[in-house]
């Protein structure tokens, strides 16, 4: 921490000096341009012009790493917000190059920029302005909504092909949620991005939270689909109708919770939360009835009912987020009361 006394010059201008060691470490010299940005807490952020160019990291690749270990290393740097990720080794084997390409394809905007015998350079070309949080969240919900509907239909109709298709779509949700996580990390590191994103960091936190809840809904749609594949025989028509009814309950609560969040409708969020105890017992009745009529399918049916209950819980969490969103200060208003220098 540095402390400086505020001084005055010319009768009207306040100024402070910059610590020399810090200025040199970030490339500031006489004539350098810096950006000053006030935030909602009252603090003033100083950002050197050269800072974005320093946003790079390196991964030392080890021969014993399998695909999952390699993927975790790249995804963690991607989420943190690095623009350039250098993968280094004495010699990168062909199978390691194939793994790097496959991992990059799973992440929005990450491309192989350069390759050599000992290095692969990945560069994140995605721009936060190209993926507004509201639009990305809407896309995540659309995919999740369709996955859930298809997963339940596949289970009730014993459609294994549709079930496998639902499982494959989970990757699309994961890619978008990882992008939201990356954007949130970038916002935490660089407050200037609030203007590009159109949300404060606090506001974006709620989008990040809701995106994570929807990702879990998609995971449970995948579990329902896996339960479909595990079935040996189709479920009975009356059991299927019971499951469809419970799925409709879960689906409706999820839709209303997301609507409450995206529209800022506090009354709707409160109505959603009132459903928390109202229909839960019906899920248990469905589980018990189905187990009695189809004991051989009881484990799969239990997975479906449990997943639908969990989906309702995620919907209630989203409704809570709709209530928790503060009266945020938009980036455009952060400097509204500060007079511009003439």
Secondary structure by P-SEA (a helix, b strand, c coil): cbbbbbbbcccccccccccaaaaaaacccccbbbbbbbccccbbbbbbccccccccccccccccccaaaaaaaaaaaaaacccbbbbbcccccaaaaaaaaaaaaaccccccccccccbbbbbbccccccccaaaaaaaaaaaaaaaaaaaaaaaaaccaaaaaaaaaaaaaaaaaaaaaaaaaaaaaacccccccccccaaaaaaaaaaaaaaaaaaaaaaaaaaaaaaccccccaaaaaaaaaaaaaaaaaaaaaaaaaaaccaaaaaaaaaaccccaaaaaaaaaaaaaacccaaaaaaaaaaaaaaaaaaaaaaaaaaaacccccccccccccccccc
